[in-house]
Amino acid sequence: MDEKDLTNKLVIVTGANSGIGLTASAQFAKRGARVIMATRNPQRGDYAKTTVQAQTGSQQLEVMQLDLASFDSIEEFASQLGSQPIDILVNNAGIMAVPYATTVEGFESQMGTNHLGHALLTAKLLPNLLKAAAPRVVTVTSFAHQGGNLSKGDRLELNREANSYSPWLVYSNSKLANLLFARRLDAIAKAKGWPLISVAAHPGYANTNLQYVAPSQKGGFGGAAGLAITRLMNNTIAQSAEAGAWPTVMAATDQGLKGGELIGPTGFMQTRGKPGVVKASKKGNDPQLAERVMTTTEELIGTKVA
């Protein structure tokens, strides 16, 4: 994989306080980047910053508060950045298979956080990205996108009500939306002649805190038994968080990528192994569905993405 030097480059990573986001932030810092670690909880962000500093010696780390379930928080985050150029935006933060809840604006929380929040963030930061010489947007999806059943890409599919909510299906749909968003953004950038490229990445099955959130919540999937099973699988089957972060790092830095690719582990069923370009599901390869999802997304967030 290309060990690109990132000296004097600005990289923003959402969900940087743990898991893939934390590990990727450390890799970017090792390459000399200035890294903004965007996190919902500033205290956890500060601890993560200390961890990365200890690993890398970098003094170019900054923690900024960002709650992707709040449009006001996204607006405030973007405004604090001013007009400075952004070289790489990594849309990484996410929640998985949690009980039904809503964002501040009333959207179902998984789609609202994983997809709509990142779409709005990308839209708000696009002027900053286009000031960089070779900007890149990396959107983290999951091999769970293969279970997504989006077909119309309409409001009913992108904002499920409680009576039609299934935690794992909606998670898969949000990850499919992430992939389609990344590919549609890249298509728009190419059509407009922008230097920006958009790439999707997924970590395979990595041992991170993400899997523990849902079963630990009241009414969460699996409860105590789910926690025990998750712990067993994470400790015996999953690859490390560091290995899971390599597809994200490759998507953000590899100079051989042209845009629109999906980067993931190339081993068994894309669950583990060296990072590389991998195949998406049939729906993940559908440009018409991607266009419909983008149109609906822009309607829901109230602004054009690109």
Residue pairs with C-beta under 8 A, 6 or more apart in sequence:
1 246
1 249
1 250
1 253
1 254
1 275
2 250
2 253
2 254
2 255
2 256
3 31
3 253
4 31
4 253
4 254
4 255
5 31
5 32
6 28
6 31
6 32
6 33
6 87
6 88
6 253
7 31
7 32
7 33
8 32
8 34
9 32
9 33
9 34
9 87
9 88
10 33
10 34
10 36
10 84
10 85
10 86
10 87
10 88
10 132
11 25
11 28
11 33
11 34
11 35
11 36
11 87
11 88
11 89
11 90
11 252
12 35
12 36
12 38
12 86
12 88
12 89
12 90
12 125
13 21
13 24
13 25
13 28
13 35
13 36
13 37
13 38
13 90
13 92
14 21
14 38
14 39
14 66
14 68
14 90
14 91
14 92
14 93
14 118
14 121
15 21
15 38
15 39
15 92
15 93
15 94
16 22
16 24
16 25
16 35
16 37
16 38
16 39
16 45
16 48
16 63
16 92
17 37
17 39
17 41
17 44
17 45
17 47
17 48
18 44
18 48
18 208
18 209
19 206
19 208
19 209
19 210
19 241
19 244
20 92
20 140
20 203
20 206
20 208
20 241
20 244
20 245
20 248
21 37
21 90
21 92
21 93
22 48
22 51
22 52
22 241
23 241
23 242
23 244
23 245
24 90
24 92
24 245
24 248
24 249
24 252
25 35
25 37
25 48
25 52
25 61
26 51
26 52
26 55
26 56
27 245
27 249
28 35
28 88
28 249
28 252
29 35
29 52
29 55
29 56
29 58
29 60
29 61
30 55
30 56
30 58
31 253
32 60
33 60
33 87
33 88
34 60
34 61
34 62
35 52
35 58
35 60
35 61
35 62
36 62
36 63
36 64
36 81
37 45
37 48
37 49
37 52
37 61
37 62
37 63
37 64
38 45
38 64
38 65
38 66
38 77
38 93
39 45
39 48
39 63
39 64
39 65
39 66
39 93
40 65
40 66
40 67
40 68
40 93
42 63
42 65
45 63
45 64
45 65
46 63
48 63
49 61
49 62
49 63
52 58
52 61
53 59
53 61
64 77
64 80
65 73
65 77
66 73
66 74
66 77
66 93
66 121
67 73
67 74
67 104
68 74
68 93
68 112
68 113
68 117
68 118
68 121
69 103
69 104
69 109
69 112
69 113
69 117
70 103
70 104
70 105
71 104
71 105
71 117
71 120
71 301
72 104
74 117
74 120
74 121
74 124
75 124
77 121
77 124
78 121
78 124
78 125
81 125
81 128
83 127
83 128
83 131
84 128
84 131
85 128
85 129
85 131
85 132
85 135
86 125
86 128
86 129
86 131
86 132
86 135
87 129
87 132
87 133
87 134
87 135
87 136
88 135
88 136
88 137
88 138
88 252
88 253
89 121
89 122
89 125
89 129
89 135
89 136
89 137
89 138
90 138
90 140
90 248
90 252
91 118
91 121
91 122
91 137
91 138
91 139
91 140
91 178
92 138
92 140
92 248
93 113
93 114
93 117
93 118
94 113
94 114
94 140
94 174
94 210
95 109
95 110
95 113
95 114
95 210
95 213
95 214
96 110
96 171
96 210
96 211
96 213
96 214
97 110
97 167
97 168
97 171
97 214
97 220
97 221
98 109
98 110
98 167
98 213
98 214
98 217
98 220
99 167
99 214
99 217
99 218
99 219
99 220
99 221
100 108
100 109
100 162
100 165
100 167
101 108
101 109
102 108
102 109
102 112
103 109
103 112
103 113
103 116
103 117
105 112
107 116
107 159
107 300
108 159
108 160
108 161
108 165
108 170
110 167
110 170
110 171
110 174
111 158
111 159
111 160
111 170
111 173
111 174
111 177
112 159
114 171
114 174
114 175
114 177
114 178
115 158
115 174
115 177
115 178
115 181
115 297
116 158
116 297
116 300
116 301
118 139
118 178
118 181
119 181
119 297
119 298
119 301
119 305
120 301
120 303
122 137
122 185
122 305
122 306
123 301
123 303
123 304
123 305
123 306
124 303
126 305
126 306
129 135
129 137
129 196
130 194
130 195
130 196
132 195
133 195
134 195
134 197
135 195
135 196
135 197
136 196
136 197
136 198
136 199
136 251
136 252
137 182
137 185
137 196
137 197
137 198
137 199
138 182
138 198
138 199
138 200
138 201
138 248
138 251
138 252
139 178
139 179
139 181
139 182
139 185
139 198
139 199
139 200
139 201
140 178
140 200
140 201
140 202
140 203
140 248
141 175
141 176
141 178
141 179
141 182
141 200
141 201
141 202
141 262
142 171
142 172
142 175
142 178
142 202
142 203
143 202
143 204
143 205
143 264
143 269
143 270
143 271
144 168
144 171
144 172
144 175
145 172
145 175
145 176
145 178
145 179
145 202
145 280
145 281
145 283
145 284
146 172
146 280
146 281
146 284
147 168
147 169
147 172
148 169
148 172
148 173
148 175
148 176
148 177
148 281
148 283
148 284
149 169
149 172
149 173
149 283
150 157
150 158
150 173
150 176
150 177
150 180
150 283
150 289
150 293
151 157
151 283
151 289
152 292
153 180
153 289
153 292
153 293
153 295
153 296
154 292
154 296
155 296
155 299
155 300
156 164
157 173
157 296
158 173
158 177
158 293
158 296
158 297
158 300
159 300
160 170
167 214
167 221
168 221
175 202
176 281
176 283
176 284
177 293
177 297
178 200
179 200
179 262
179 280
179 284
180 283
180 284
180 286
180 289
180 290
180 293
180 294
181 290
181 293
181 294
181 297
181 305
182 198
182 199
182 200
182 260
183 198
183 200
183 260
183 284
183 287
183 290
184 287
184 290
184 291
184 293
184 294
185 198
185 294
185 305
185 306
186 197
186 198
186 199
186 259
186 260
187 260
187 287
187 290
188 294
188 305
188 306
189 196
189 197
189 198
189 259
189 306
190 259
192 306
197 257
197 258
197 259
197 260
198 259
198 260
199 251
199 252
199 257
199 259
199 260
199 261
199 262
199 263
200 251
200 261
200 262
200 263
200 280
201 247
201 248
201 250
201 251
201 252
201 262
201 263
201 264
201 275
202 247
202 262
202 263
202 264
202 270
202 278
203 244
203 245
203 247
203 248
203 264
203 265
204 239
204 243
204 244
204 247
204 264
204 265
204 267
204 270
204 271
204 272
204 273
205 237
205 238
205 239
205 244
205 271
205 272
206 238
206 239
206 240
206 241
206 243
206 244
206 245
207 234
207 235
207 238
207 239
207 240
207 241
207 244
208 241
208 244
211 230
211 233
211 234
212 227
212 230
212 231
213 220
214 220
214 221
214 222
214 226
215 221
215 222
215 223
215 224
215 226
215 227
215 230
216 227
220 226
222 229
222 230
237 271
238 244
238 272
239 265
239 271
239 272
239 273
243 265
243 272
244 265
246 265
246 274
246 275
247 263
247 264
247 265
247 275
248 263
249 275
250 257
250 263
250 275
250 276
251 257
251 261
251 263
254 263
257 263
261 277
262 277
262 278
262 279
262 280
262 284
263 275
263 276
263 277
263 278
264 270
264 275
264 276
264 278
265 271
265 272
265 273
265 274
265 275
265 278
266 273
266 274
266 275
266 276
266 278
267 273
267 274
270 278
283 289
294 305
297 305
298 304
298 305
